[in-house]
């Protein structure tokens, strides 16, 4: 059963083993009455924060289920624990902060906003991320990433502080991946360029890393170097890597 109480301008929802449909109804009702809602005892309920709008905030204690913040159109979600698969699926705007790790397909098809993961993530993070104009999604992963990170990346930014699995950025044709560790040339897929970051990259990274460190201050085993020095970047050599596969 779910429980909802109000304390001033902050709503509270206790989920326990509530079915995900009922859980989301309770959370949406609480968000209608308060801009900030604390969700307690999340037990893998799916779709929390789905399509949440600007000015709303969810603070989740426990483990939210798949598709957390999917299609989110603003607002802020903070998870005090781990998260499951497809966090930020097709997310448009807003910010997600995870004080733990998350599963597969993080930021799938993400079109805007920012996601910060303190620890590692599963496979296929950042797959099919894209950007348009000034709307540029940013994905920051503090630990390691599984295979296929940034597969078919069409736009946006991925910052990885740990190590990547196999097939990193395979099929990438837009955007940029920043790495804390230089790859062996054999691990750089055909059609990609690995190079040291430039001055403008370091300025961007400094801001993103300072934001990451601010969210997780006191939780990290060692301080984060927020200067952006020593990073490498992966970028596509061409915006049309598959042109030769099609007839003129």
C-alpha positions as CSV (number, residue, x, y, z in Angstrom):
1,X,0.0,0.0,0.0
2,X,1.1,3.6,-0.6
3,X,1.0,6.4,1.9
4,X,1.1,10.1,1.2
5,X,1.5,12.9,3.7
6,X,2.3,16.6,3.4
7,X,4.8,18.5,5.4
8,X,4.8,22.2,4.4
9,X,5.7,22.5,0.7
10,X,7.2,18.9,0.6
11,X,5.1,15.9,-0.3
12,X,5.9,12.4,0.9
13,X,5.0,9.0,-0.7
14,X,5.9,5.7,0.8
15,X,5.8,3.0,-1.9
16,X,6.9,-0.4,-0.4
17,X,5.5,-3.1,-2.6
18,X,2.9,-1.0,-4.3
19,X,2.2,-1.8,-8.0
20,X,4.0,0.6,-10.3
21,X,0.7,2.0,-11.7
22,X,-0.6,2.9,-8.3
23,X,2.8,4.1,-7.2
24,X,2.9,6.6,-10.2
25,X,-0.6,7.8,-9.5
26,X,0.4,8.6,-5.9
27,X,3.6,10.4,-7.0
28,X,1.8,12.4,-9.6
29,X,-0.9,13.4,-7.1
30,X,1.8,14.5,-4.6
31,X,3.6,16.5,-7.3
32,X,0.4,18.3,-8.1
33,X,0.3,19.6,-4.6
34,X,4.0,20.2,-3.9
35,X,7.1,21.0,-6.1
36,X,9.2,18.6,-4.1
37,X,8.2,15.0,-3.3
38,X,10.2,12.6,-1.2
39,X,9.7,9.0,-2.3
40,X,10.5,6.4,0.4
41,X,11.0,2.6,0.1
42,X,11.1,2.5,-3.6
43,X,11.1,-1.2,-4.6
44,X,11.7,-1.2,-8.4
45,X,8.5,0.7,-9.4
46,X,8.9,1.6,-13.1
47,X,8.3,5.0,-14.8
48,X,8.9,7.2,-11.7
49,X,9.4,10.8,-12.9
50,X,8.1,10.0,-16.4
51,X,7.4,13.2,-18.3
52,X,8.0,15.3,-15.2
53,X,7.9,19.0,-16.0
54,X,10.2,22.0,-15.1
55,X,10.2,23.1,-11.5
56,X,9.4,19.7,-10.0
57,X,11.7,17.6,-7.9
58,X,11.7,13.9,-6.8
59,X,14.0,12.6,-4.0
60,X,13.9,8.8,-4.2
61,X,15.2,6.5,-1.4
62,X,15.5,2.9,-2.5
63,X,15.8,1.4,-5.9
64,X,13.6,2.9,-8.7
65,X,12.6,0.5,-11.5
66,X,13.1,0.7,-15.2
67,X,12.6,3.9,-17.2
68,X,13.2,6.3,-14.4
69,X,12.7,9.9,-15.7
70,X,11.7,8.6,-19.2
71,X,10.6,11.5,-21.5
72,X,11.3,13.9,-18.6
73,X,10.8,17.5,-19.7
74,X,12.5,19.3,-16.9
75,X,12.7,19.0,-13.2
76,X,15.2,17.2,-11.0
77,X,15.4,13.6,-9.8
78,X,17.9,12.5,-7.1
79,X,18.2,8.8,-6.2
80,X,19.8,7.8,-2.9
81,X,20.6,4.2,-4.0
82,X,21.0,2.3,-7.2
83,X,18.8,2.5,-10.3
84,X,17.7,-0.1,-12.8
85,X,17.6,0.0,-16.6
86,X,16.9,2.8,-19.1
87,X,17.3,5.8,-16.8
88,X,16.5,8.9,-18.8
89,X,15.0,7.0,-21.8
90,X,14.3,9.7,-24.4
91,X,14.7,12.4,-21.8
92,X,14.3,16.0,-23.1
93,X,15.4,18.3,-20.2
94,X,16.1,18.3,-16.5
95,X,18.7,16.5,-14.4
96,X,19.0,13.1,-12.8
97,X,21.5,12.4,-10.0
98,X,22.2,8.8,-8.9
99,X,24.1,8.1,-5.6
100,X,25.0,4.6,-6.7
101,X,25.2,2.6,-9.9
102,X,22.6,1.9,-12.6
103,X,21.8,-0.8,-15.1
104,X,21.7,-1.0,-18.9
105,X,20.7,1.5,-21.6
106,X,21.3,4.6,-19.4
107,X,20.3,7.7,-21.4
108,X,18.9,5.7,-24.3
109,X,17.9,8.1,-27.1
110,X,18.4,11.1,-24.7
111,X,17.8,14.4,-26.3
112,X,18.6,16.9,-23.6
113,X,19.3,17.4,-19.9
114,X,22.0,15.9,-17.7
115,X,22.5,12.6,-15.9
116,X,25.2,12.1,-13.2
117,X,25.9,8.6,-12.0
118,X,28.3,8.3,-9.0
119,X,29.4,4.7,-9.8
120,X,29.3,2.4,-12.7
121,X,26.6,1.5,-15.3
122,X,25.7,-1.5,-17.4
123,X,25.8,-2.0,-21.2
124,X,24.7,0.3,-24.0
125,X,24.7,3.6,-22.0
126,X,24.2,6.6,-24.2
127,X,23.1,4.6,-27.2
128,X,21.4,6.8,-29.9
129,X,21.8,10.0,-27.9
130,X,21.2,13.0,-30.1
131,X,21.2,16.8,-30.0
132,X,19.6,19.7,-31.9
133,X,20.8,23.3,-31.7
134,X,21.7,24.3,-28.2
135,X,19.9,21.3,-26.6
136,X,22.8,19.0,-25.8
137,X,22.4,16.0,-23.5
138,X,25.2,15.2,-21.1
139,X,25.9,11.9,-19.4
140,X,28.6,11.6,-16.7
141,X,29.5,8.2,-15.4
142,X,31.8,8.1,-12.4
143,X,32.8,4.4,-12.6
144,X,33.2,1.9,-15.4
145,X,30.8,1.4,-18.3
146,X,29.8,-1.9,-19.9
147,X,30.0,-2.8,-23.6
148,X,28.7,-0.6,-26.3
149,X,28.9,2.7,-24.5
150,X,27.9,5.5,-26.9
151,X,26.9,3.0,-29.7
152,X,25.5,4.9,-32.7
153,X,26.0,8.2,-30.8
154,X,24.5,11.0,-32.9
155,X,25.0,13.9,-30.6
156,X,25.5,15.0,-27.0
157,X,28.4,14.4,-24.6
158,X,29.5,11.4,-22.6
159,X,32.1,11.7,-19.8
160,X,33.5,8.5,-18.5
161,X,35.7,8.6,-15.4
162,X,36.3,4.8,-15.2
163,X,37.0,2.3,-18.0
164,X,34.9,1.3,-20.9
165,X,34.0,-2.2,-22.1
166,X,34.2,-3.4,-25.6
167,X,32.8,-1.8,-28.8
168,X,33.1,1.7,-27.3
169,X,31.3,4.3,-29.6
170,X,30.9,1.8,-32.4
171,X,28.9,3.4,-35.2
172,X,29.3,6.9,-33.6
173,X,28.5,9.7,-36.1
174,X,28.0,12.7,-33.9
175,X,28.7,14.1,-30.4
176,X,31.8,13.5,-28.3
177,X,33.0,11.0,-25.7
178,X,35.5,12.2,-23.1
179,X,37.7,9.6,-21.5
180,X,40.0,9.8,-18.4
181,X,42.2,7.1,-19.9
182,X,43.8,6.9,-23.3
183,X,42.7,3.9,-25.4
184,X,45.0,1.6,-27.1
185,X,44.8,2.3,-30.9
186,X,43.5,-1.2,-31.5
187,X,40.5,-0.3,-29.3
188,X,39.6,2.8,-31.4
189,X,37.0,1.7,-33.9
190,X,37.3,2.5,-37.5
191,X,35.7,5.9,-38.3
192,X,36.7,7.4,-34.9
193,X,39.4,9.8,-34.0
194,X,41.1,9.8,-30.5
195,X,42.9,13.0,-29.6
196,X,43.9,15.0,-26.5
197,X,41.3,17.5,-25.4
198,X,41.6,21.1,-26.5
199,X,41.3,24.2,-24.4
200,X,37.6,24.6,-25.0
201,X,37.1,20.9,-24.0
202,X,38.9,21.5,-20.7
203,X,36.7,24.5,-20.0
204,X,33.6,22.5,-20.6
205,X,34.9,19.5,-18.6
206,X,35.8,21.7,-15.7
207,X,32.2,22.8,-15.3
208,X,30.7,19.3,-15.7
209,X,33.2,17.7,-13.3
210,X,32.7,20.4,-10.7
211,X,29.0,19.7,-10.9
212,X,29.6,16.0,-10.5
213,X,31.9,16.5,-7.5
214,X,29.4,18.8,-5.9
215,X,26.6,16.2,-6.0
216,X,28.8,13.5,-4.5
217,X,31.0,15.4,-2.1
218,X,32.0,13.2,0.8
219,X,31.0,10.0,-1.0
220,X,34.0,9.6,-3.4
221,X,37.1,7.6,-2.4
222,X,39.3,10.4,-3.7
223,X,38.8,14.0,-4.9
224,X,37.9,14.5,-8.5
225,X,40.4,16.6,-10.6
226,X,37.9,19.1,-12.0
227,X,40.3,20.9,-14.3
228,X,39.7,18.6,-17.3
229,X,43.5,18.1,-17.7
230,X,44.7,14.7,-19.0
231,X,41.4,13.7,-20.7
232,X,41.1,12.3,-24.2
233,X,38.2,12.6,-26.6
234,X,36.6,10.4,-29.1
235,X,34.9,12.0,-32.1
236,X,33.6,10.7,-35.4
237,X,35.9,11.2,-38.4
238,X,32.8,11.7,-40.5
239,X,29.1,12.5,-39.9
240,X,28.2,9.8,-42.6
241,X,30.1,6.7,-41.6
242,X,27.7,4.4,-43.6
243,X,27.7,6.4,-46.8
244,X,29.5,3.7,-48.7
245,X,26.8,1.2,-47.8
246,X,24.1,3.0,-49.9
247,X,23.8,3.5,-53.6
248,X,24.2,7.0,-55.1
